[in-house]
Amino acid sequence: MMMSMFSSVSGLKAHQTKMDVIGNNIANVNTIGFKASRATFQEIFSQTLASASSPDALSGRGGVNPVQVGLGMNVDAIDIQMERGSVQRTESPTDLSIEGEGFFIVRGGNEGEYRFTRAGNFTIDKLGNLVTSSGQNVYGWMKYTYGDNGYEFDTQEPLQPINLYQDIYNMNKRIIAAQVTTEAVFAGNLDATEPAIGTALGTAPDVTNIDPQFTVPVKVFDKLGNEYKINIKFWKNYVDTSGSSPETSWYYEIDGGTNATIGASGFIKFDSSGRIINETGFDVKNTVTIQPNPASGASEFDVEFNFEQLSMYADDSSVKSVRVDGYAPGTLVTFSIGGDGVITGVYDNGRQQPLGQIALATFENPAGLEKVGANQFAQTTNSGDFSVGKIPGKDGAGVLIPGTLEMSNVDLAKQFTEMIITQRGYQANSRVMTASDEILQELANIKR
């Protein structure tokens, strides 16, 4: 009788533990990045009343199975279910979810153990740090270089707390430095019906009192980011009909206005089909030195004016700048996060600049991680060691989905079903306890 009571006690304890697991799952049904747990049972060692015996072929006696009485049960395991939860769209630029494997890497400052989470409800603090809701830093890479495919982050560098405003490699990222103009490329048409005003193909005409037939404005910048409004003035110069095919030259002057001294000019030649003729003495590409006003504090700089894409047809003049490098300094306005974890800053001068790249951690056995609260996990001896960060979308790591959050993976219907089964199991074990008590009471009443 005592064995049945002890067995029922073990059943009561185990079912209570399972109910605790279910209750915790249901309590976290709306917790961001929460992973449900599952409790499973196993029987305890059984007492053998009689061992098994084999059949005897000579005597014809049959075999006997072992006779055993179980001694109850206990909790076998409480497993973490690592299936991905549903995704909720939030539109917040710092909210992230992971489609696939991996965890965000967080830590409180520059010391201590790394923690790992699927909860991507991040924010930016006043210093520009990308942090969790509890103030822990999100880790990734900050150093990058420009290559043939654009900028690439150096993922061989140690992981660092991501800061959108400054870092040791790029200094102050809230302001993007000015870029001096080195090239201005033009395209479009010069009207072939304009009258020629010159006297020879390569001789500059006197344009002192003659308005330009077409003017192209362009903005360039010095090394400090000062802006200069340059005007390129065009005149149809001369049509040479001495050869087998007519050739037409256009004369241009580059005017820097009151803030810069330029005084450059040149010629462009077209054939009878309206195409550029690139030959010595005609400045299809003209490198011009621009001398800013000394009061600006900027030094002189060279700009190559490229007219190779011009044409001359009997149509309205339409020359315009199609590519001008260089820009004024800009202030960080907003940012966006890509699926590869790259955070790109957008500045008020129209430029963009990388601010950092978020790293992910992957494990051989994610279910072996240990829950440490605050939607975070710690590595264990059975999860596998975290060694290096992974680029989202590469080496088995999932891609990021900005503006979304991964919700809990708790299935309420399944949890309620488990709750009913667990409740019935607990009730059945309590009935065993009651029945055993009644039998013992009857045994005590025999003496009467």
N, C-alpha and C positions, 0 to 999 in steps of 0.2 A: 504493500500500500504506500509506503513511504517513497518508493521509486516513482510511482505514478504522480505523486504530489511534486516531487522534485522536477520531474520531466515537465509537468504543467507550469511550474515556476519558470523554468528556462524558456518555455514557449511564451509566457507572458512578457518576460523581459525582452526577448527578441522581437516580438510583435510591437512592443512599446517603442523599441529603437526604430523599427521600420516606420511606425506612425510619426516619429520625430522627423525622419527624413522626408516623408510625404508632406508634413506640415511646413517644413522649411522650403520645400519646392513650391508649394502653393503660396507661401508668404512672399516669394520672390518671383511671382508670375509676371510682374511688370518691371523687374530689375534689369537694367541695361547690361548686356553681355553675360547674364547669369547662365550657368550650366547646371542643369538638374542632376540630382544624384539618384542612385537606385540601390536599395538594400536587398541582398539575397541571403538565404539561410543554408545551413548544412547541419546534418545530424551529428550528435556527439557519439563518442565510442560506445559500442554496445557490449553488454555483459553476456558472455557465452555460457549458457547452462549445459549444453552438450555439443561436443564437436561433431563434425561430419565424419561419416565412414563410407568407404567405397564398397561397391558390390563384390560378392565372392562367387566366382564362376563355378567353383568346385561344389560348394554347398548349395548354390542357387539362391543364397541370401541376397536381398536387394540392398542398395546403398541408402544411407540416412543423411538427410540434410542437417546443417548445424541448427542448434536451438539457441536463439539469442533474444535478449530483451534490450531495447534501446534505452539510453539514459538521458534522452531529451535532445535539445537542439540549441544552436547559437547562431549569431550573425556570421555569415561566411565572408561577405565583402560589402562595402559601400562604394560603388563605382561612380565616377563622374562621367556623365553623358556629354561628349564633346561635339554632338551634332550642331550645325549652324542654326541659330535662331532666325526668325523672320526679320525683315528689314523695314524700318520706319523712316520715312523721309521727313527731314526737319528743315532743310534749306539753309541751315547755319553753315558757314564756310569752314568752321573748325570741327564739325561733327563728321566722324569717319566710321565706316564699317569695313570689314575685311571679307571679300568674297573668295573663300578658299581657306587654306591653312595659314597658321601664323598668329602671332600675338604682338601687340604693341609693347615696346620696351620702355619702362618707366623706373625712375629712382628719385629719391628725395635728395636733390643736390648732386654733388660730385663724389660722394662716398656712400658706402653701404652696399647691400646686395641689390641686384636688379630684380624688379618685379615684372610680371607679364599679365596683360589684360586684353580682353576683347571689347571692352567698353571704350568707345572712342568719343565720349562727350568731353572734348577738350576745350580749353579757353586760352586767351592770350592775357597775361598779366601786364601790369603797367610798365614793366621793364622789357616787354617783348618776348618773354618766355612762353613756349607752348607747354601748358601744364594740364594735369588732370583736375577733376573737381576738388580733390583734396590737396592740390598744390604740388604734386610730384611732377618732375620734369619729364617730358617726352624726349626720347633719344633718337639720334640719327646722325647725318653727316652735314658738314658746313663747307668744306673745302671743295672747290670745283675748278675745272679748267675748260677752255674753249677748244673744241676739236672740229673735225670735218662734219660731224653730225650735230653740231651745236655744243652746248655745255654738257659736261659730264662730271658727276661728283666722284671724288676719290673715295671709294668704298673700302680701300685698304687702310684708311686712317682710322684711329680709335673712335668709337662712338662718343658723341658729345651732346649735351642738352641743347635742344633746338631753340634758337633765339632769332626772331624775325627782325629785330632792330639793329643788332650788332654782333660781331664775332671777331676772333683774333685774325681771321684771314681777310675779311672784307671790311673791317672797321664799322663805321656808321652806315647801316643799310637803309635808314629812313630817308636818306638823301642819295640820289644817284649822281655821280660826278659828271661834269660836262665832257663832251667829246668834240674835239676840234674837227672842222670840216676839211676833208682832204680831196673829195671828188664830187663833182656835180655832173650828172648825165642828163642830156636833153634829147627829146624826140618830137617829131611833128613835121609840119610842112611850112615852107616859105613860098609865098604866092609868086608864081612865075610871071604873072601879068603886070607886076609892078614895073614902073619905068626905071631904067638904069640912069644913075646920076654921075658915074665916074667917066674917066677918059682912057683908062687902060686896065688890063685884067688884074694886075697885082699892085696897082698904084692906089694909095689911099685917097679917096675923094675928099673934097672940102665940104664938111658937113656942119660947118659953124652955124649957118642959118637955115639948115634943112632938117626938118623934123624926121625922126626915124620912121621907117615904113612899118616897123613892128618892134615892140619892146617886150622882153620876157623878164619878169621879176623872179628873184630867187633869194632865199634866206640862207646865210652861212653863219657859222659860230666859231669864235676863237677858243683858245685853250681854257679861258675862264668861263666860257659859256655866254659871252656877250653876243648879241644877235646883230647882224648887219644885213640890211636890205640892199641887195645888189641888183642893178638893172643892166640887162644885156640888150643893146640897141642894134637893130639890123637895118642896113640899106642895100638895095640891089645895086651893085657897083658897075658891072660892065659885061657885055655879051661879045665874045670873040668869035667872029665868023670867018677868020682867015683859014682855018683848017677845013678838013673834010666834014667835020661835025662841029656844030656850035658848042662853045663852052661858056658857062655863066659863072661869074664870081659875085659873092656877097661880102660886104664889109660889115664888121661888127666892132663895137666898143663896149668895154665892161666898166661900168660906172659904180664906184663905191659910195657915192653920196658924200655927206659932210662928216661922217664918222670914220671913214677909212679911205686911204689913198691907194688907188690901183693904177689907173691910166693905161690899161692894157687894151690892145686891139688886135685884129687879125682878119684873115680872109678865108672863105669857104668856097670851093669850086664844085660845080655840078656839070654832068654831061648832058647831052641832048635828050636823055631818057629821064632826067630828073634825079639821077643818083649821084651820091658823093664821089668826088675824085680825090683820093688821098695821095698827095704828092708833096715834095719839098717846096716850101714857100707858102703853103696853104695850111692854116692852123686848125685842122680838124680836132686835134687835142692841144689845148693851150694851158700850160701850167703857169698860174699867175700868183705873184706874191702880194698878199694883202697886208698893208701896214695900218693897224688900228690907230685911232687917236691916242696919243701918249697918256691922256688923262684916264683912259680906261684901265690902265695897268697891265694890258695884255701885250705880248710880243707878236711880231709878224708871223704869218703862217702862209703856207702854199696850198692852193686849190687847183686841181686839174679840171678844166671845163671841157667836157667831151661832147662833140657835135656829130659823132659818127652815124647816129640814127636819124639825121635830118633828111628830108626829101624836098624837091622843088617841082611842084605841079601847078597847073592853072586852077588853083583853089585857094580859099582863104588861108592866111597864115595861122598856124595853130601850134607853134613851138612852145613846149613847156618842160619843166624839169620833171623827170620820171624817177630819179634816185639821187638824193643828196644825203651823204652821211654827215655825222656831227649833230649835236643837239645840245640844248641848254640843260643845266642841272634840273633835277626834278625831285619832288617830295612824294614819299610813299602814300598812296591813296587807298589801295585795297590789295588783296592777294587771292590766289586760288591754289587749290591742291589737286594734283593730277593723280591718276590711277597708279602711277609708279612712285607716289609719295613725294614728288618734287613740289615744293612750295614756291610759287612764282609771284613776285611782287609787281604791281602795276603802279606806275608813277604818273604824276600830273603832266609830264611832258610827252606822254604817249609811249615811253619806253617800258620795257619789262626786264626784270633781273631775277635770277634764282636766289632764294633766301635760305634754302635748306632742303634736305631730303629725309623723310621719315623712314626708319629702318624697322624691320619685322624680325621676330625670332621664331624659329621652328624647332620642333622636338621629335625624336624618334617615337616617343610614347606620350602624347599629350595628356592622356588619361592618368598618367603617373604624377602629374603636377599636384601640388598641395595648395588648397585654398587657404589664403591668409587674410581674407576680409577685404572690404573696399573694392569688390569686383576684381581682385587680383590673385595671381598664383605665384608660387615659388617653385623653383626646380627641386627635384629630389633625386636620389640615387637611381630611381627606376624610370624617371622621365627622360633621361638623357641630359647631357650638359649643354648649356648655352655657351657658344664660343664666339661666333661672329654674327653680325646683323645681316639680314638678307634684303635685297632690293625687292619691293613689292612687285609681284608678277614674274619673278625669276627664281630659279633654284628651288622650286617647290613652294614658294611663298605666294599667298593670294594677292589679288590686286585690291586697291582701295577704292571705295565708292564714297566720294565726298558728299556732304549734305544729307547723310543718312546715319542711322544708328542700328546696331544689331540688338534686337530685343532678347528676352529670355527664351530659352528653348523648352520651357515647361509646357507639356501637353496637359491641359486641365482635364480633359475627358479621361485620359489615361490615369492621371493622379486620383481622380474621384473613384475610378474603378479599383485601383490599388487600395484606396482608403476603405472601400466596402469589404474587399477581401481580407484586408488586415484586421478590420474591426471584427469580422466573423471569426477569424483565427483567434483573436484575443478572447472573444466570448467563449469559443469552444474550449480553450485551455482553462478558462475560469470554471467552466462546467466540470471539467475533469477534477479540478481542485475541490469543488463542492461535492461531487460524487464520492471522491476518495474520503472526504471528511465524514460523509454520512455512513460509509462502510465502516470506518473506524469507530464511529459512534455505535453502530450495531454490534461491533465486536466488543465494545466496552459494556454493552447492555446484556451480553450473554450471561454474565454472573447473576443477574437478577432472576 
